[in-house]
Amino acid sequence: MNKRLLSAAKLLFFLGLGALFIWLFLRKLSPEQQAEIWDSFWGANYWWALLAIVLGVLSHLVRAMRWMILLKPMGYRPRLINSFSCVMVGYFANLALPRLGEVTRCTALARYEKVPFEKSFGTVIVERVIDLVIFGGLFLLTLVLQWGRIKDYVYDKIWMPLSERFQFLQDGAALWLILLGSLVALSAFLYLIRKRFAHFRLYQKLRGLILGLIEGLISIARIERPFLFIFQSLLIWGLYYLMIYLCFFSFPGTSGLGPEAGLAMLVFGSIGIMIVQGGIGIYPAIIAEVTSIYGVAATTGYALGWLAWTAQTLMIILAGLAAVLLLPVINRNHVQNA
């Protein structure tokens, strides 16, 4: 019961945070501007959004294929339908609680493909690191190509908040050093006395979990087709880019924006999704701010943000629900024979 209450509280918190961002943006607009947003949103060409949804599903299919490449060096060859379904179940769970998707995804794969949780979880960590590296590269590319246009936005919305956080870290440097030293000392102590606890079941489980995570992490060094892995990693983000870029053509006011605008919205919109679970509320607001840099009215940019966010979220909900329902069906014989 306590776990359910905590989960509900977290969900309500993120929904409330998203509602706050919506309110903060809308309160700046006049009633006429708010009505203009709704008119733009309902008058959009939704065929482009539908195509964006299809590309979103394709990006997650490629992610499932890339995951299989990481699992293969450890001797596991899950079926593509199961890998893809587990990926979608994970994204679906992530809409409710942050980081729940990674656990749910690996738990589902352990159930239907008998891949140990700790090993698949290690590969998911590898994926996240690679995605972060690619995102960092796209962020730098955006700055290099469009610095003259977006420098004020980067300074006010990114550099200043980060500077404040880093100042906090600098002020508490001594505390961080003490904590790090304590962690190293504790790790050394546990290593020296490990033999005394080797027979305990809890120790054995923790040891197995750590070893499995390590094996999953080093799987990237043993992949058989590294160039295919790199291509798939880049393709995933290329499809993400096309999802937002195609939505430009849903509105007359954004149909003339160039590819560089799509890159900026991919980068800054992704930051919004990182800040607030699912990007609710903040994602459309960020898209509206970025489009204003390119001379688009805030109302049109906000409508574009909501359309892009709705397409992404709807895709995850529909595909995630389908995966939840299909996994037990397509693995019925497999589970019965296990």
RODO-2510 file (C-alpha; in nm, 4 decimals, decimal comma):
residues 338
     n   res          X          Y          Z
     1     m     0,0000     0,0000     0,0000
     2     n     0,2832     0,2397     0,0883
     3     k     0,4538     0,1719    -0,2460
     4     r     0,1295     0,2429    -0,4312
     5     l     0,0795     0,5677    -0,2429
     6     l     0,4378     0,6726    -0,3194
     7     s     0,3943     0,5902    -0,6884
     8     a     0,0680     0,7854    -0,6998
     9     a     0,2328     1,0803    -0,5245
    10     k     0,5192     1,0857    -0,7755
    11     l     0,2760     1,0685    -1,0669
    12     l     0,0686     1,3540    -0,9259
    13     f     0,3845     1,5567    -0,8672
    14     f     0,4964     1,5354    -1,2297
    15     l     0,1444     1,5997    -1,3574
    16     g     0,1255     1,9013    -1,1293
    17     l     0,4646     2,0239    -1,2483
    18     g     0,3511     1,9922    -1,6075
    19     a     0,0302     2,1797    -1,5291
    20     l     0,2396     2,4553    -1,3683
    21     f     0,4446     2,5018    -1,6856
    22     i     0,1250     2,5173    -1,8910
    23     w    -0,0174     2,7832    -1,6601
    24     l     0,3036     2,9870    -1,6552
    25     f     0,3068     3,0036    -2,0340
    26     l    -0,0633     3,0635    -2,0913
    27     r    -0,0871     3,3411    -1,8325
    28     k     0,1442     3,5526    -2,0495
    29     l    -0,1037     3,5345    -2,3380
    30     s    -0,4155     3,7360    -2,3951
    31     p    -0,7517     3,5582    -2,4439
    32     e    -0,7215     3,6321    -2,8162
    33     q    -0,3791     3,4649    -2,8329
    34     q    -0,5057     3,1616    -2,6419
    35     a    -0,7952     3,1296    -2,8843
    36     e    -0,5454     3,1558    -3,1716
    37     i    -0,3508     2,8596    -3,0280
    38     w    -0,6597     2,6427    -3,0243
    39     d    -0,7566     2,7501    -3,3742
    40     s    -0,4083     2,6650    -3,5037
    41     f    -0,4033     2,3320    -3,3221
    42     w    -0,7415     2,2149    -3,4454
    43     g    -0,6805     2,3440    -3,7976
    44     a    -0,3483     2,1619    -3,8411
    45     n    -0,2770     1,9041    -4,1115
    46     y    -0,2632     1,5890    -3,9005
    47     w    -0,1366     1,3655    -4,1793
    48     w     0,2132     1,4921    -4,1081
    49     a     0,1687     1,4119    -3,7397
    50     l     0,0523     1,0627    -3,8332
    51     l     0,3662     1,0134    -4,0415
    52     a     0,5712     1,1348    -3,7434
    53     i     0,4059     0,8682    -3,5274
    54     v     0,5014     0,5992    -3,7798
    55     l     0,8635     0,7185    -3,7744
    56     g     0,8549     0,7173    -3,3947
    57     v     0,7536     0,3513    -3,3908
    58     l     1,0290     0,2788    -3,6425
    59     s     1,2870     0,4509    -3,4193
    60     h     1,1939     0,2236    -3,1291
    61     l     1,2097    -0,0797    -3,3577
    62     v     1,5669     0,0190    -3,4475
    63     r     1,6368     0,0622    -3,0745
    64     a     1,5184    -0,2938    -3,0148
    65     m     1,7474    -0,4206    -3,2906
    66     r     2,0404    -0,2320    -3,1407
    67     w     1,9607    -0,3824    -2,7999
    68     m     1,9795    -0,7302    -2,9510
    69     i     2,3325    -0,6549    -3,0731
    70     l     2,4382    -0,5757    -2,7149
    71     l     2,2766    -0,8910    -2,5774
    72     k     2,4278    -1,1278    -2,8341
    73     p     2,7891    -1,1304    -2,6957
    74     m     2,6489    -1,2643    -2,3670
    75     g     2,4862    -1,5561    -2,5469
    76     y     2,1279    -1,4241    -2,5576
    77     r     1,9310    -1,3980    -2,8812
    78     p     1,5801    -1,2736    -2,8020
    79     r     1,3215    -1,2558    -3,0760
    80     l     1,2781    -0,9141    -3,2346
    81     i     0,9055    -0,9049    -3,1535
    82     n     0,9842    -0,9568    -2,7858
    83     s     1,2698    -0,7060    -2,7791
    84     f     1,0546    -0,4411    -2,9470
    85     s     0,7578    -0,5108    -2,7210
    86     c     0,9750    -0,4855    -2,4098
    87     v     1,1155    -0,1526    -2,5314
    88     m     0,7646    -0,0144    -2,5811
    89     v     0,6473    -0,1447    -2,2433
    90     g     0,9428     0,0384    -2,0916
    91     y     0,8587     0,3687    -2,2592
    92     f     0,4964     0,3263    -2,1576
    93     a     0,5991     0,2752    -1,7940
    94     n     0,8268     0,5794    -1,8120
    95     l     0,5238     0,8008    -1,8732
    96     a     0,4150     0,7236    -1,5181
    97     l     0,7418     0,7357    -1,3235
    98     p     1,0980     0,8314    -1,4178
    99     r     1,3408     0,5416    -1,4621
   100     l     1,0587     0,2907    -1,4110
   101     g     1,0783     0,2084    -1,7808
   102     e     1,4316     0,0667    -1,7645
   103     v     1,3346    -0,1703    -1,4840
   104     t     1,0066    -0,2710    -1,6505
   105     r     1,1765    -0,3300    -1,9848
   106     c     1,4422    -0,5603    -1,8392
   107     t     1,1912    -0,7397    -1,6170
   108     a     0,9713    -0,8161    -1,9170
   109     l     1,2678    -0,9480    -2,1163
   110     a     1,3684    -1,1699    -1,8235
   111     r     1,0169    -1,3142    -1,8121
   112     y     0,9710    -1,3867    -2,1804
   113     e     1,3275    -1,4478    -2,3008
   114     k     1,4987    -1,5675    -1,9798
   115     v     1,7652    -1,2975    -2,0028
   116     p     1,8871    -1,2223    -1,6480
   117     f     1,7670    -0,8837    -1,5325
   118     e     2,1066    -0,7603    -1,4155
   119     k     2,2705    -0,8368    -1,7515
   120     s     2,0064    -0,6699    -1,9665
   121     f     2,0007    -0,3742    -1,7279
   122     g     2,3737    -0,3305    -1,7843
   123     t     2,3147    -0,3077    -2,1588
   124     v     2,0414    -0,0483    -2,1034
   125     i     2,2918     0,1642    -1,9122
   126     v     2,5259     0,1356    -2,2111
   127     e     2,2422     0,2545    -2,4370
   128     r     2,1754     0,5553    -2,2169
   129     v     2,5426     0,6537    -2,2197
   130     i     2,5575     0,6277    -2,6004
   131     d     2,2386     0,8305    -2,6381
   132     l     2,3827     1,0951    -2,4084
   133     v     2,7011     1,1124    -2,6175
   134     i     2,5010     1,1541    -2,9389
   135     f     2,2802     1,4165    -2,7770
   136     g     2,5897     1,6039    -2,6612
   137     g     2,7254     1,5967    -3,0159
   138     l     2,3976     1,7305    -3,1569
   139     f     2,3905     2,0006    -2,8911
   140     l     2,7407     2,1167    -2,9836
   141     l     2,6562     2,0976    -3,3549
   142     t     2,3531     2,3196    -3,2945
   143     l     2,5655     2,5741    -3,1105
   144     v     2,8317     2,5789    -3,3823
   145     l     2,5909     2,6126    -3,6740
   146     q     2,3435     2,8550    -3,5156
   147     w     2,5334     3,0406    -3,2461
   148     g     2,4546     3,3836    -3,3844
   149     r     2,0823     3,3095    -3,3713
   150     i     2,0464     3,1193    -3,0442
   151     k     2,3236     3,2588    -2,8216
   152     d     2,0861     3,4739    -2,6120
   153     y     1,8504     3,1832    -2,5593
   154     v     2,1351     2,9500    -2,4585
   155     y     2,2772     3,2067    -2,2169
   156     d     1,9469     3,2883    -2,0436
   157     k     1,7839     2,9440    -2,0405
   158     i     2,0797     2,7029    -2,0138
   159     w     2,4090     2,8677    -1,9202
   160     m     2,2807     3,0738    -1,6271
   161     p     2,0872     2,7849    -1,4613
   162     l     2,3871     2,5535    -1,5062
   163     s     2,6224     2,8171    -1,3662
   164     e     2,4095     2,8430    -1,0529
   165     r     2,4196     2,4669    -1,0051
   166     f     2,7934     2,4460    -1,0596
   167     q     2,8440     2,7298    -0,8131
   168     f     2,6630     2,5187    -0,5570
   169     l     2,8943     2,2294    -0,6295
   170     q     3,1979     2,4525    -0,5941
   171     d     3,0790     2,5891    -0,2605
   172     g     3,0305     2,2373    -0,1319
   173     a     3,3518     2,0933    -0,2771
   174     a     3,4868     1,9933     0,0648
   175     l     3,1645     1,8075     0,1452
   176     w     3,1800     1,6196    -0,1839
   177     l     3,5424     1,5215    -0,1189
   178     i     3,4493     1,3908     0,2249
   179     l     3,1620     1,1878     0,0820
   180     l     3,3808     1,0473    -0,1940
   181     g     3,6547     0,9544     0,0523
   182     s     3,4017     0,7863     0,2800
   183     l     3,2651     0,5854    -0,0127
   184     v     3,6145     0,4688    -0,1112
   185     a     3,6968     0,3743     0,2490
   186     l     3,3687     0,1839     0,2876
   187     s     3,4256    -0,0023    -0,0396
   188     a     3,7768    -0,1022     0,0694
   189     f     3,6468    -0,2193     0,4077
   190     l     3,3736    -0,4323     0,2505
   191     y     3,6249    -0,5817     0,0081
   192     l     3,8580    -0,6840     0,2946
   193     i     3,5827    -0,8552     0,4943
   194     r     3,3954    -1,0041     0,1975
   195     k     3,4955    -1,3640     0,2818
   196     r     3,3176    -1,3485     0,6160
   197     f     2,9866    -1,2765     0,4438
   198     a     3,0339    -1,4867     0,1307
   199     h     2,7944    -1,7561     0,2558
   200     f     2,5046    -1,5155     0,3156
   201     r     2,2290    -1,5298     0,0548
   202     l     2,1966    -1,1512     0,0393
   203     y     2,5688    -1,1155    -0,0324
   204     q     2,5475    -1,3731    -0,3100
   205     k     2,2529    -1,1937    -0,4698
   206     l     2,4276    -0,8574    -0,4552
   207     r     2,7438    -1,0067    -0,5964
   208     g     2,5509    -1,1680    -0,8815
   209     l     2,3744    -0,8395    -0,9526
   210     i     2,7004    -0,6443    -0,9669
   211     l     2,8728    -0,9038    -1,1853
   212     g     2,5756    -0,9136    -1,4198
   213     l     2,5754    -0,5362    -1,4506
   214     i     2,9469    -0,5377    -1,5273
   215     e     2,9002    -0,8038    -1,7955
   216     g     2,6204    -0,6022    -1,9514
   217     l     2,8327    -0,2876    -1,9494
   218     i     3,1329    -0,4487    -2,1165
   219     s     2,9149    -0,6125    -2,3823
   220     i     2,9741    -0,3114    -2,6062
   221     a     3,3424    -0,4092    -2,6319
   222     r     3,2434    -0,7508    -2,7704
   223     i     2,9761    -0,6651    -3,0233
   224     e     3,0214    -0,8458    -3,3542
   225     r     2,8986    -0,5699    -3,5884
   226     p     3,0205    -0,2361    -3,4498
   227     f     2,9501    -0,0370    -3,7672
   228     l     2,5898    -0,1583    -3,7744
   229     f     2,5606    -0,0652    -3,4067
   230     i     2,6899     0,2877    -3,4779
   231     f     2,4599     0,3236    -3,7801
   232     q     2,1562     0,2172    -3,5769
   233     s     2,2471     0,4577    -3,2965
   234     l     2,2645     0,7482    -3,5412
   235     l     1,9498     0,6317    -3,7215
   236     i     1,7503     0,6423    -3,3973
   237     w     1,8303     1,0105    -3,3516
   238     g     1,7793     1,0778    -3,7202
   239     l     1,4254     0,9450    -3,6883
   240     y     1,3732     1,1546    -3,3747
   241     y     1,4741     1,4563    -3,5817
   242     l     1,2326     1,3720    -3,8615
   243     m     0,9489     1,3360    -3,6102
   244     i     0,9708     1,7018    -3,5118
   245     y     1,0701     1,8296    -3,8566
   246     l     0,7701     1,6719    -4,0315
   247     c     0,5369     1,8398    -3,7833
   248     f     0,6508     2,1754    -3,9267
   249     f     0,4381     2,1082    -4,2331
   250     s     0,1227     2,0760    -4,0246
   251     f     0,1016     2,4565    -3,9888
   252     p     0,1369     2,7265    -4,2556
   253     g     0,3335     2,9403    -4,0105
   254     t     0,6069     2,6794    -3,9626
   255     s     0,6102     2,5016    -4,2980
   256     g     0,8824     2,7367    -4,4228
   257     l     1,1280     2,6626    -4,1402
   258     g     1,4545     2,5024    -4,2485
   259     p     1,6294     2,1860    -4,1280
   260     e     1,8421     2,3853    -3,8818
   261     a     1,5276     2,4847    -3,6924
   262     g     1,4348     2,1179    -3,6606
   263     l     1,7770     2,0426    -3,5128
   264     a     1,7406     2,3204    -3,2546
   265     m     1,3954     2,1990    -3,1538
   266     l     1,5148     1,8395    -3,1260
   267     v     1,7979     1,9434    -2,8928
   268     f     1,6124     2,1893    -2,6713
   269     g     1,2925     1,9833    -2,6705
   270     s     1,4919     1,6824    -2,5499
   271     i     1,6198     1,8928    -2,2609
   272     g     1,2590     1,9634    -2,1650
   273     i     1,1777     1,5926    -2,1641
   274     m     1,4811     1,5328    -1,9402
   275     i     1,3676     1,8013    -1,6961
   276     v     1,0026     1,6985    -1,6612
   277     q     0,8835     1,3402    -1,6920
   278     g     0,7366     1,2942    -2,0389
   279     g     0,7905     1,6636    -2,1152
   280     i     0,4306     1,7464    -2,0224
   281     g     0,3742     2,1194    -2,0188
   282     i     0,7366     2,2226    -2,0610
   283     y     0,7960     2,0660    -2,4053
   284     p     0,5373     2,2816    -2,5895
   285     a     0,6623     2,5899    -2,4029
   286     i     1,0225     2,5244    -2,5095
   287     i     0,9204     2,4642    -2,8711
   288     a     0,7279     2,7926    -2,8656
   289     e     1,0351     2,9781    -2,7384
   290     v     1,2663     2,8177    -2,9937
   291     t     1,0322     2,8888    -3,2852
   292     s     1,0187     3,2546    -3,1785
   293     i     1,3936     3,2709    -3,2503
   294     y     1,3079     3,1929    -3,6136
   295     g     1,0367     3,4583    -3,6345
   296     v     0,7351     3,2340    -3,5713
   297     a     0,4492     3,3679    -3,3601
   298     a     0,4409     3,2284    -3,0065
   299     t     0,0866     3,1005    -3,0559
   300     t     0,1822     2,9000    -3,3647
   301     g     0,4966     2,7687    -3,1939
   302     y     0,2968     2,6595    -2,8921
   303     a     0,0462     2,4782    -3,1130
   304     l     0,3382     2,3082    -3,2915
   305     g     0,4848     2,2027    -2,9570
   306     w     0,1585     2,0505    -2,8434
   307     l     0,1117     1,8695    -3,1733
   308     a     0,4637     1,7230    -3,1639
   309     w     0,4293     1,6265    -2,7962
   310     t     0,0866     1,4709    -2,8542
   311     a     0,2147     1,2674    -3,1500
   312     q     0,5089     1,1324    -2,9470
   313     t     0,2999     1,0577    -2,6388
   314     l     0,0138     0,9026    -2,8331
   315     m     0,2605     0,6781    -3,0147
   316     i     0,4072     0,5563    -2,6839
   317     i     0,0646     0,4988    -2,5271
   318     l    -0,0803     0,3056    -2,8221
   319     a     0,2310     0,0974    -2,8909
   320     g     0,2910     0,0438    -2,5188
   321     l    -0,0620    -0,0782    -2,4536
   322     a    -0,0439    -0,3050    -2,7585
   323     a     0,2846    -0,4509    -2,6297
   324     v     0,1383    -0,5127    -2,2832
   325     l    -0,1522    -0,7024    -2,4385
   326     l     0,0474    -0,8911    -2,7014
   327     l     0,3443    -1,0103    -2,4962
   328     p     0,1498    -1,2770    -2,3033
   329     v    -0,0249    -1,3895    -2,6242
   330     i     0,2779    -1,4254    -2,8511
   331     n     0,4730    -1,5989    -2,5743
   332     r     0,1952    -1,8270    -2,4502
   333     n     0,3579    -2,1487    -2,5702
   334     h     0,7023    -2,0300    -2,4649
   335     v     0,5917    -1,9590    -2,1068
   336     q     0,3982    -2,2842    -2,0799
   337     n     0,6978    -2,4889    -2,1962
   338     a     0,9438    -2,3092    -1,9695
***
